Amino acid sequence: MQNDIASLAAQLADGWEERIEYQVTIRRHVTLCQMWRSAMSPARRKHYECTCPEGVEARARTVQLTSLIDQLQEAIAEPVSMTGGDGASGDKPHSNPPGNQEALDLLMAIKADAARCYSELHQLLFPEYPRRGVNTVTALRTLPDWCAMAGGSEVAGNVKEALRKHVRTARIVLGYDTRQHMLADTVCGVCGGALIVADDASTDVRCIGSPDTAPCGTRYYRWQWIDLLEGEGA
């Protein structure tokens, strides 16, 4: 149980490694085409288009992602219009994009349950010591060790169930438990990394970095997709 609780708490408070599976289109040049290409100058080869068959190859990468709490906090951040198409100034906040209230409610529930679990374990393990207030991340990081000290108590079981529920819900809200697809012709406008989105377009577009760099954390919300299509956001 301790390992499960540690893994769940880490996803919420510190981040985790995520395996991203995707497909790429590979052109398989026949022998004659390879010979022609090798005889061409670099300039001509750049513009040469052949009719060799294409195939699809499955690829996978493991990326380090930020904590679910940080991602939920980012998801509920209110966007600010910089151009003010309706005449509003750039300092005036506008309405939140769809789904922000769901992320906000979940974040508040995580904070409340982290404080409750911390308090219950403190009362169980250290009843003679006054409890000091701690922030949500500190509480989450403390829970695995305290649950181990509490053994198979009912409180420890309740902690595991609360964390499991919140991790599962956060992954759904943030789109991690939907099959992901890597965008073929668009890269992150901040770091040049690859971008992924759910196959059913039900999630935001997220940067997953490149083979040499970690993801920068850039996220393109669904209401910003027109910028990607027009080449303004990427």
Secondary structure as GFF3:
##gff-version 3
##sequence-region A 1 234
A	DSSP	alpha_helix	2	13	.	.	.	ID=ss1
A	DSSP	beta_strand	16	27	.	.	.	ID=ss2
A	DSSP	alpha_helix	31	39	.	.	.	ID=ss3
A	DSSP	alpha_helix	42	47	.	.	.	ID=ss4
A	DSSP	beta_strand	54	65	.	.	.	ID=ss5
A	DSSP	alpha_helix	68	76	.	.	.	ID=ss6
A	DSSP	alpha_helix	100	125	.	.	.	ID=ss7
A	DSSP	alpha_helix	136	150	.	.	.	ID=ss8
A	DSSP	alpha_helix	154	174	.	.	.	ID=ss9
A	DSSP	beta_strand	180	187	.	.	.	ID=ss10
A	DSSP	beta_strand	194	198	.	.	.	ID=ss11
A	DSSP	beta_strand	205	209	.	.	.	ID=ss12
A	DSSP	beta_strand	219	220	.	.	.	ID=ss13
A	DSSP	three_ten_helix	222	224	.	.	.	ID=ss14
A	DSSP	alpha_helix	225	229	.	.	.	ID=ss15
###
